[in-house]
Amino acid sequence: MGGYGNPMELGIDTKVVLLLSGLILLWALVLGIWKYQQMATSETAQAHAYVDIAHRAALMYSFATLVLAALVQFSAWPAAVDLTAALVVIAFFAGAIVGYVVHGILRDTDNQFRHPVRGTHAFMVALIVGEVGGLAVILAGFVKGQFL
């Protein structure tokens, strides 16, 4: 192992979340290529709105996933609890990106809520519960492990 001092052993939950953060970042970079291609070939020098949104969201979600990894590493909960909570959050991150990519491919809208497809609002409620709930579980474990 590189670096200075004693290496810290990461839990399997942290390792998985870090890997997913890296994969989402890689996905964001590939989406950036798609965005560039559209900008380079467009008369307005702009990518479709949802190509742009997919790229930016993937970048932000990759770093949000990195924050999850740090919180998971220092959580007091068992690895299975933290990993499950993190995977729920990350699944919704990925689901949102996929939705943006689909709209970018179809070029069907610049606002998915203007004429939402069936299930959009149900997905949003599930996303809110899953992301906020999953983070709350991880954050509570972090607080318990580091402050209580």
Buried (B, 14 or more C-beta within 10 A) or exposed (E): EEEEEEEEEBBEBBBBBBEBBBBBBEBBEEBBEBBEEBBEEEEEEEBBBBBBBBBBBBBEBBEBBBEBBBBBBBBBBEBEBBBBBBBBBBBBBBBBBEBBBBBBEEEEBEEBEEEEEEEEEEBBEBBEEBBEEBBEBBBBBBBEBEEE
